[in-house]
Amino acid sequence: MGLGNPGPEYEGTRHNAGFWWVDGAARHLKVHLQPDRAYHGLVARANLPGGPVWLLQPMTYMNLSGKAVGALARFFKILPDEILVIHDELDLPPGQAKLKRGGSAAGHNGLKDIQPQLGSPDFWRLRLGIGHPGVRSEVAAYVLRKPSGAEREVIERNIDDTLAHLDALIAGQMDKATLLIHAKPQRPHKPRPE
């Protein structure tokens, strides 16, 4: 499940990084997101050898994201620890991602709404770094603004890097996925002086 806000005015904003990730996952899995009123969002089902995988983008606005994931999880009896929520993360710089299970909402309104709907904080989160404006009072405006072209490119490259490990995420190999996603790229070695 990718978090974001519906509508063209929010499409390119930092708060929609979760939507961007799910769009990429849909392309990777060769499925198309379709509106589904029962699940309050855009939904796609990928039928894979290990079983079905659902992709979801809530069309409820960020602070009601739980309405969508709760409806889908209840109907298909999906447990919290089988759910991956992808969202923007202020506490990570653009280009960095972290995978974790459980924890607090840390002020993220989408996560705040999901926890009571699932009855547990024990779902997985893929936190996509968008950086912080530096001043707490500017956070709301910051997440609802579009990043610069260079910053968007860094975020999109990070999304592509994490999507490279989609198979491990789908297979539930979360320890492996965590190591791969958290790994820093190797720095080139300096040539030895002759």
Summary of the structure (lengths in Angstrom):
residues: 194
radius of gyration: 16.9
end to end distance: 53.3
largest distance: 68.1
contacts: 576
relative contact order: 0.17
helix: 43%
strand: 19%
